[in-house]
Amino acid sequence: MSVDVFLKAVRGLPEVTEADSFGGMTGFRVHGKGFCYLNEADGIILLKATREEQEALVAEAPEVFSPSWSSGRFAWLEIDLGKVDPEELGELVTEGWRLSAPKRLADTLPAPSAP
């Protein structure tokens, strides 16, 4: 997936703001809560997830997903942009956004479809 395609997806979510962040990354927030960080130079994304989702994705595709840090009920995934499926990344970015957005705002997007 290209950086441009990723940026189009994340910027298309409601009320997302972006700003320079730690380590030269671009941070994406919704209502002041960070949910995604882009390291464009390395083609890496850090994305907010649940602990369970982090564990499952890393076990399923360790060449694409790596564990980053975790705190409380959330964990962060490191994702290789060059190896991730674009559709899957779109779903993961939306879910990361939902984990940070206020409920009234999160409810404005359709619920994810069941597998």
C-alpha positions as CSV (number, residue, x, y, z in Angstrom):
1,M,0.0,0.0,0.0
2,S,1.3,3.4,-0.8
3,V,1.5,6.3,1.7
4,D,-0.9,8.3,-0.5
5,V,-3.6,5.6,-0.3
6,F,-3.1,5.3,3.4
7,L,-3.3,9.1,3.9
8,K,-6.5,9.2,1.8
9,A,-8.1,6.5,4.1
10,V,-7.1,8.1,7.4
11,R,-8.0,11.6,6.3
12,G,-11.4,10.4,5.2
13,L,-12.4,9.6,8.7
14,P,-14.6,12.1,10.6
15,E,-12.9,14.9,12.6
16,V,-9.3,13.6,12.1
17,T,-6.5,16.1,12.8
18,E,-2.9,15.6,12.0
19,A,0.3,17.1,13.3
20,D,4.0,16.4,13.6
21,S,4.6,14.0,16.4
22,F,7.4,12.2,18.2
23,G,10.4,10.9,16.2
24,G,9.5,12.7,13.1
25,M,6.2,10.9,12.7
26,T,2.9,12.3,11.6
27,G,0.3,11.8,14.3
28,F,-3.5,11.4,13.6
29,R,-6.0,12.2,16.3
30,V,-9.7,12.3,16.8
31,H,-10.9,14.7,19.6
32,G,-7.4,15.0,20.9
33,K,-6.8,11.2,21.2
34,G,-4.1,9.7,19.1
35,F,-5.0,6.5,17.2
36,C,-2.4,6.3,14.4
37,Y,1.1,7.5,13.6
38,L,2.9,7.4,10.3
39,N,6.7,7.1,9.8
40,E,6.7,7.9,6.1
41,A,10.5,7.5,5.8
42,D,10.4,3.9,7.0
43,G,6.9,3.0,5.6
44,I,5.7,2.1,9.0
45,I,2.4,2.8,10.8
46,L,1.8,2.6,14.6
47,L,-1.9,1.9,15.1
48,K,-4.1,1.7,18.2
49,A,-5.8,-1.7,18.7
50,T,-7.1,-3.9,21.5
51,R,-4.7,-6.3,23.2
52,E,-6.5,-9.3,21.7
53,E,-6.4,-7.9,18.2
54,Q,-2.7,-7.1,18.5
55,E,-2.0,-10.6,19.6
56,A,-4.0,-12.2,16.8
57,L,-2.6,-10.1,14.0
58,V,1.0,-10.6,15.1
59,A,0.4,-14.4,15.3
60,E,-1.3,-14.5,11.9
61,A,1.2,-12.4,9.9
62,P,4.4,-11.5,11.8
63,E,6.0,-10.3,8.5
64,V,3.4,-7.5,8.4
65,F,2.5,-6.8,12.0
66,S,4.7,-6.4,15.0
67,P,3.8,-5.7,18.6
68,S,4.6,-2.2,19.7
69,W,3.7,-1.1,23.3
70,S,0.6,-1.6,25.3
71,S,-1.0,0.2,28.1
72,G,-4.3,-0.6,29.9
73,R,-6.8,-2.2,27.6
74,F,-5.1,-1.0,24.5
75,A,-2.1,-2.2,22.5
76,W,-0.3,-0.7,19.5
77,L,0.6,-2.5,16.3
78,E,3.5,-1.6,14.1
79,I,2.4,-2.3,10.5
80,D,4.6,-2.5,7.4
81,L,2.9,-0.4,4.7
82,G,4.6,-2.3,1.9
83,K,3.3,-5.7,3.0
84,V,-0.2,-5.0,4.4
85,D,-3.4,-5.7,2.4
86,P,-5.0,-2.3,1.7
87,E,-8.5,-3.4,2.5
88,E,-7.4,-4.9,5.8
89,L,-5.5,-1.8,6.7
90,G,-8.5,0.4,6.0
91,E,-10.6,-1.7,8.4
92,L,-7.8,-1.6,11.1
93,V,-7.4,2.2,10.8
94,T,-11.2,2.6,11.1
95,E,-11.2,0.4,14.2
96,G,-8.3,2.3,15.7
97,W,-10.3,5.5,15.1
98,R,-13.4,4.0,16.7
99,L,-11.3,3.1,19.8
100,S,-10.4,6.8,20.2
101,A,-13.5,8.6,18.9
102,P,-16.4,9.7,21.2
103,K,-19.3,7.2,21.0
104,R,-21.6,9.7,19.3
105,L,-19.0,10.2,16.6
106,A,-18.1,6.5,16.3
107,D,-21.7,5.7,15.8
108,T,-21.8,7.9,12.6
109,L,-19.9,5.2,10.7
110,P,-21.5,1.9,9.8
111,A,-20.7,-1.0,12.1
112,P,-18.1,-3.4,10.7
113,S,-19.5,-6.4,9.0
114,A,-19.3,-9.8,10.7
115,P,-16.9,-12.3,9.2
